[in-house]
Amino acid sequence: MSRVHALRVLTAEKLTGLRDAIGKIHFPDGQADANKARERLKYDELFMLQLLLALKKSRAKVEIPGIPFSIESPLAGKLVDALPFKLTEAQKRVIREIGADMKSPAPMNRLIQGM
């Protein structure tokens, strides 16, 4: 992230500067200062966690090859047919995407959620 972009994010989110946040977390002038400092430090912690996860994911794709395999199975079709409902187009698309990923030697990392 460029310095200009970081400054835009800090300004848009109304976050205090890091140096000020570190000072105010230890010696706040009041509860409002302590809260602002805490919000900035939480933001930095979450940002660093996201950055580390992205780096780990990037390294895993390069350093640790996955094991490609075929998912063609008569049982898969029977499972879908046995469901008490019809799959939506989005569900069918996700199943196709997962199948394509499983055929690839690249490790798959997915989070699937539904309502």
N, C-alpha and C positions, 0 to 999 in steps of 0.2 A: 504494500500500500504506500503510495507516495505521501510525502509530508503534507502536501496541499489537500489531498483526499482525506487524510486523517484529521486535519484541522476542520474540514467541512463536516465530518461525522461528529466530532466533538461539539462543534457549534450547533449543528442541527439537533443533537440530543441534549444540548445544554449541560454538557459535562465540564467539570472543572479541570484545570491542568493537572498532570500527574504530580509534579513537585508540590503544588498547593494541596492536592488531595492527601499526599503522604504526611505533610505537616499538619493539616486539619484533622486527620484521623487520630493523631496523637494529642494535639492541642487545639481542640475546636473552640471557637468563640461562643458556640451555642449548639443546640440540637440541630438546627438547620445546616450549619457547617458540617457537623458530623455526618448527617444524612447525605449531603452532597458528596463528601469525600468517600463514603461507603459505596454510593452508586458508581462513582468513577472506578474505584478499585474492583468492584464486582464486574463492571464492563471489561476492564483489562483482563481479569481472570478468565472470563468467558471467551474473550477474543483469543487469548493465548491457548486455551483448551481447543478451540475450533481450529486454530492454526496447527497445533500439534496433531490433531486427528487427521487433518488434510495431508500433512506431511507423512504420517504413518500409512494412510491409504495409498498415497502416491508411491511410497517405497514398496509396499506390499505388492502392488501391481508389477513392479519392475523386478524385485528381488526374489519373490516367492511365487513360482509358477503354480497355477491351479491344475487340476486334473480334469481334462475335458471328457465328457461322456454323453452318450445318447440317452434321451429320455423317452424314446419311442417305447410304449408299453400298452398292451391291450387293457391292462388294469386301469390306466389313467382315464381312458375313455369310459370304462364302466363306472368309475368313481364319479365322473361328471354326470353321466346318465342317471346315477342313483340319487343325485341331489334332489331335494324336494322343491327346488326352484331352478329357474333358468339363469345362467350366468349373463351378466351385463356385457356390453361390448368392451367396456373398460377392463373388466375382469378377464375376458378372453385375450385382450391385448397384453395384459400383464403376464398371463400364462405363456403367451408366445415369446415375450421378451425374456422371461426367465429361462425358457427352453433354449433360446439362442445364446444366452449367457452361459448356460451349463455346457453347451457344446464348445465353448471357447476355453483356451488354457488360462485366460486371465481370471484371477479370483473375483468372485461375485460378492458385492456388498450391497444389500438391499434392506429397506424397511418398508413393509407393506402394511397399510392400515386401512380400515374400512369403517363404514357406518351402518 
